[in-house]
Amino acid sequence: MSGVRWGVVGTGKISHTFARDLELLEGHRVQAVGSRSVEGARAFADEFDVEHTHAYGSYEELVADPEVDVVYVGTPHPFHHDNALLALRAGKPVLVEKAFTMTAAQARDVVEEARARGLFVMEAMWSRFLPHIVALRQLIADGRLGEIRTVEADHGKWFAEDPTSRLFAPQLGGSAILDLGVYPLSFAVMLLGLPERRVALTDPAFTGVDGQASAVLGYSSGAHAIITCTSGARSATRACVSGTTARVEIDGDFYAPNGFTLFERTGETTRFDFAVEGRGLHYQALEVARCLEAGLVESPEMTHEDTIAIMELMEWWMNPA
């Protein structure tokens, strides 16, 4: 598509980041914004040069705007399901922030609604579309790493113990796994597919939601994925993919714009660096536009099957017993 007019649902931090990165793309713009209040919508509109006539104090008005081509859902996890369905029932394609929903059943609801209406929907796992991740997948496809034996990835950040924080408040979908663990889990599934075996440890934060979790995923090929997340410490947030002939080490933060080093089994090394403007969320917007232009209802790089399977794995990970 030559241009995409985006409608943004929610005016939190991630919506600001997404809207700011859209400014890097020719033909993409925030056309409208919906918030829980007109004041919040207008403040967002002023920041991103959106006319006040397209700044709405409800999500219903936002999705009904005839000048919106695609809806971006940037609200907290517990609201993704209803917000996505609202947009789809208004006839709008949707890009839904991760975690896609709170449960796998909700994810299936959204996917089934989109398919029934012939509309595009995708989880906003922006990492999959970053240049260094695209390059890594190409190296693996070209056989540069040989057979993959291990995938290791962690995502840990320190958050103050605030019971009203989205990381800790149950009513906001508080969960280290849903907010942080989704990155290493999606990374592992992207590279290895769905596991045949799995074991996990999960410990609660002070409010009772999961605060630290680790999992080992096993595959029929013999490969293992070792993933961890925590909301109580700033970890290295690196990733390593080891194969029989070489390994790749991605710098921290592995899920954000970055570079990596290829270590050959012989000891030779090759450095890969990539120039990226902004935070990198605009690459997923390009993928949405590409899929819409091609008439697709899902992205082959972030499929509905992957999204649902990842939600099923996160449900298990939060309660592995």
Helices and strands as residue ranges (DSSP letters): E 4-9, H 13-22, E 28-34, H 38-47, G 52-54, E 55-56, H 59-64, E 70-73, G 77-79, H 80-89, E 94-96, H 104-117, E 121-123, G 126-129, H 131-141, E 148-156, G 170-172, H 176-176, I 177-181, H 182-192, E 197-204, E 210-218, E 224-230, E 239-243, E 246-250, E 260-264, E 269-272, H 282-294, H 304-318
